[in-house]
Amino acid sequence: MDEGKETKGTRSKGDTEEERDRLGKLPENVLLHIMNFMETRHAVQTCVLSKRWNNLWKSLTTLTFHHFRRINVNKFVSRVLSDRDDSISLLNLCLSGLDQAESGHLIWATRYAASHNVQQLTIHLPYKFTNILNCFDPLTLSCPSLTSLELHKECCGPPLEIPKSLQLPALKSLLLEYVSFTATDNGCAEPFSTCHSLNTLVLCSLHIDAKVLFISNSNLSILNLKDLKILDTIQQKIVFSTPNLSSLTITNYLGFSHQPFSSTCNLSCLEEGTIHTTTYISYSVFIGWLQLFANVKILKLSYDTLRILKDLSNHATTRTQPPCFARLESLKVKIIPYLEMSDEEVNRAVEYFRTLLIRVAVINRWNLQQWCSRMGCFPACFGLSKKRMRPKRFYRL
């Protein structure tokens, strides 16, 4: 009887150990695929599991570094890149939390990635990161394998200066936050025309110190502009030359984007447009914004934007009239739950679009928690559910 119990117990223990090692029995390519989703410091820690895991992390093609208070991120990045298998491409690299006092580590890391066929590069810089010679490493901004680039810098101190042109022939997606562009001798900047494969462009908190910023790219399909900053001493404008643009978003939460927009083409491919603004915009500037959306099919507005439209509808008819929006099929308005808007107010604003047939949906998708998060408040005391939502209201004029 005792022998039977011992055998049963031994088997149970063996079965448990075997179950624990099920992950280790997977093929290396499967393990590496899983480890590519892990933060790099966690992936490196697997080297203590067994001899098989000892050097497995050195074959990773995705490395993600974040700030961690117990380690020196700069030294850790250098050690990992030095010890990994140099014959394997580094396809994805994410750098965050680097020490601003040692910009050499950043330049070395990006050069390493560029020389190892990097495809996706994401960099987050702290606001005190100034020792970068005011210009990002030119090798990174001319990498032939790069398809996705994100440069984030905290919105304090001087912005990150970008060269006059980006020589990135394979780049498909570009996000730039808190950067400035170098103007040419004539005071204009045209940094995107050489990115012939660019499909998506997102510009956040962009500092414009040139007289004219040309967003020129015949392949560009998606453009998102958020809180652009301008110099008060220069009369500036942004000019689009994007004939194949299908989606355009203009977001202005901080009250900076008051410069005029214009386009060298009529944006006839525009399918979807979005305008979110929380500050009053002059009549002439806002008319210029609307001209960009003249051929849009689906237009999304924030509650404050619709209020501006309602106020502008009271202007004298002798002023410049808005476009006709002949292709407009749907207008969607997002409002905050506790802000009521009557049917009459909606109708008055919608009349501004001068379209014969339009479907309007007033959608209450922004709950108080989301609004407070945007405004920097803490909504927990209100106890509102994230799913609390008012039904859509449809209008057909």
Helices and strands as residue ranges (DSSP letters): H 2-20, G 23-25, H 28-35, H 40-45, G 46-48, G 56-59, E 62-65, H 73-83, E 92-95, H 103-115, E 120-125, G 140-142, E 148-153, E 160-162, E 173-177, E 179-181, E 188-189, E 200-204, E 207-208, E 212-216, E 222-226, E 229-230, E 237-241, E 247-252, E 261-263, E 272-277, H 283-292, E 298-302, H 303-312, E 330-334, H 343-350, G 351-353, E 359-364, H 368-375, G 379-382, E 390-396
